[in-house]
Amino acid sequence: MSAVTGQALPAARRRGTATSGGGRLPRALHPVAWWVWACALATAASRTSNPLLLLLIFAVVGVVVTARRTDAPWARGYRFYLGMALAVIAIRIIFRIVFESGVTPGDLILFRLPSIPTPAWYAGVQIGGPVSLEAVLSAALDGARLACLLCCLGAANTLANPKRALRVLPGALYELGVAVTVALSVAPQLVESVQRVRRARRLRGASGRGLHALRAIAVPVLHDSLERSLRLAAGMDSRGYGRTGNATPASRRVTATLMLAGLAGLCIGAYGLLDTTVPHAVGIGGFAAGAALCLSGLALGGRRVSRSRYRPDPWRWPEWAVVSCGLASAVVLCLNTGYNPAALNPGLYPLQWPSLPLLPAAAILASALAALAAPPPPAATGASG
Amino acid sequence: MIHLDQVGVTYDGATAPVLRDVRLRVEEGELCLVIGHTGSGKSTLLAAINGLVPHFTGGTLTGRVLVDGRDTARFRPRELADVVGVVGQDPLAGFVTDTVEEELAYTMEQLAIDPAAMRARLEETLDLLGIADLRHRALRTLSGGQQQRVAIGASLTAQPRILVLDEPTSALDPTSAEDVLAAITRLVHDLGVTVVLAEHRLERVLPYADRVAWLPGDGNVTAGDPATVLSQAAVVPPVAELGRLVGWDPLPLSVRDARRRAPQLRRQLPDTPPVAHRSAHTEKDAAPALTARGIVVRYGPLIAVRGVDLTLRRGESTALMGRNGSGKSSLLWAVQGSGRRSSGSVSVAGAASDPARLTSAGARRLVGLVPQTPADLLYLDTVAAELAQADRDAHDRSAGPGTGGEAVTARAILDDIAPGISAGTHPRDLSAGQQLALVLAVQLAAAPAVILLDEPTRGLDYQAKAGLTGTLDRLAARGHAIVVATHDVEFAARSCDRVIVMAEGEIVTDGPAATALTASPTFAPQVAKILAPLPYLTVAQVAAALDPVPAP
């Protein structure tokens, strides 16, 4: 068995790079590629409130998710994101209707809700009153943009196994990744424990309600999980977790200092970039310095880690293709050249049918090529992680 | 390979050392079996081999532990990971990742093994342990035996020269345990891995052991040739017990060894045992203590129990056997009234209504159930507090009368079952056997006529099992009807009058233990296997037959 796989491996590698289309071997795309693609689309969505472009992004995300998701449990969550997106739009519209706002003279009034007078100290908020088409539309568009961001996030989570995504963390952040992975696997165990103890409680004649019952359930469950985590820690220790390699306490301190200074730099930089009163150069400088410090900290921290990865996800042309078609749309929508920038955010006054700017539309449509560029996902095997 | 020189271990805050002046040498490629009852320091001894004691657990270690030439005083467990692989009791608690393949790769990743070599080793390990078809499965969906084999594989991929296993089968049913032990013996024979193994199912591994280390409980270790050590050890399987009784030398270690020596003994023994395998207390003429009719339990499309009829008599102790998933637990919970019951009825003598129709406080006065993990019922800080709470619950007369005679205090019951458990102890600090006794006392305080125990023998050593046998015997003598769901044939032979075997939710066998347990060779206790076709079940029966002078 092992000999067969050993020979098949180089062959698979050759075929993976040489062919495309129908003959391609199913494999999982590098999780980072999906995340970059989804984040780029989200950036594009955040730049526009043109309903046609937003709809286009929705459609592109939907097509790619349908084409390239697997059957694994974590890949079945996309409809929850869709539901959440619809809820966001609905909530925004309802709020705009109930707390009458955004109505300017000359608006097209759809209907009037009975107005409830608010006390004087609560001025500024009015409940009920006239509802205009413009206000509803602007709420819907705002909601749609948020919903679009949500769907992009959902797509990333659906297309890329979240746990595999954690594995690409740099060596210095490895511990963080392990902590998250362990926490994720402990949650279902905790639920199981609670159910078991609750069932057992009835054998002692307890009703299962009130503070007393809470204690009777919490104590055994916590004892259980504490024991289990001690055993896990002992197991991980005996299996070589945390082998420090050749790190000295001094090098560890240097790494920590670099990381902290870098994070502080990033914060200052972000503040500088967002606050318009701060000179632009300070913001960019702080950001760059912070990023440089963080990177060197990560590099230094990563050097002391002696660890390898089992079946690392390869980064080949499909990954490059997916990343570039995602980035294309983000770049086109951010640069504002080659089309009329106003078309990205068409005004509601006067109310008119929005125009479709050609270049952004083409760029967004190009993102859908990710579905073709990415290899087909591996067949379902009953794996859950 | 492993060299312990004058090792002593004292935990922080303990008055006496767990291990004292231990000298033990395990040579390359040996299988060393560690025996001794719970609390004798087996786990400490095993954990000292890879440095978990004292680096992880704390405490003081004196003397020297040398593993493949490395001193554990200077090497931490993680730095010994390439030499020693460790497998614990509960595989699920030790899993870091969540699929089989990733779990097998984890140790190799920590050791920075080259990805190509990693891939090749992983494939070999999958085949070695026969888990290749599980490679993409989620760990949580595997059976206990499969999980334990994955755990063994996960420590093997680092190609350690030593494998340390601390009771790897104590939480498994016999079939899964067989799979795991077969895998371990294969490792010893095919790979020449040095294995140190603590195990309750001595009879399974003894034939393969090169060395036995016996911990009598006073902190010392007696190590040596298996037959020699077993001739003096307190913890022995029935086959060795029989060998000692008859005076076979060297002591037989497997049923096969004993069977080859047995023809003469069989000629010596009368055709029917002069005494029964246990003294029965069954009250045959009285009305049944519990009658269940047409019990059905279904979980969606799955039918766990398929129309089972069950009659329990006062003073009768019944073993409920069958493989995992055959519906044993579901049946017990349904009869008690707390579990799901889709249809069927239960009537208890002396009670007007079905326990399922009563409140949970009322139901437990009719039928008491001790669940598979007894500790789930314990939530207070001391044994005394638990017992006091049990008495308060029992005296809450609003729930209706009990059916098992007058109530006694939980403390008196506990002292009767397991004397010497101090009132101030935290229930979680008790051994598995003591926890079981405490929960049994709590349940008995409500004075139910019927007592059901769901796999009480899981994780108990020989001594604790003998204690439980005595307890159940006294309860039966007092007129309780008892049902014990168990996989343990030896336990059933010693403690039960009647055996019920379930398969796929139905009862396939129901009869007296003496006939049910000797009917098939696979489902028989060791003594029956050795002496078949003679219907002897226990060593005590053989002793009585050989020594006609009745004991007073």
Interface residues (C-beta under 8 A of the other chain):
Chain A: M1 S2 T5 G6 L9 K163 V178 T181 V182 S185 P188 Q189 R196 V197 R199 A200 R201 R202 L203 R204 G205 A206 S207 R215 A216 I217 V219 P220 H223 E227 R228 R231 L232 A233 A234 G235 M236 D237 S238 R239 G240 Y241 G242 R243 S306 R307 S308 R309 Y310 R311 P312 T381 G382 A383 S384 G385
Chain B: A47 N50 L52 H55 F56 R76 P77 R78 E79 L80 A81 D82 V84 G85 V86 G88 D90 L92 A93 G94 F95 V96 T97 D98 T99 E101 E102 A105 Y106 T107 M108 E109 Q110 L111 A112 I113 D114 P115 M118 R119 A120 L122 E123 E124 L126 D127 A132 H136 R137 A138 R140 T141 A154 S155 A158 Q336 S338 G339 T359 S360 A361 G362 A363 R364 G368 L369 V370 P371 T373 A375 D376 L377 L378 Y379 L380 A390 D393 A399 R428 V442 Q443 A446
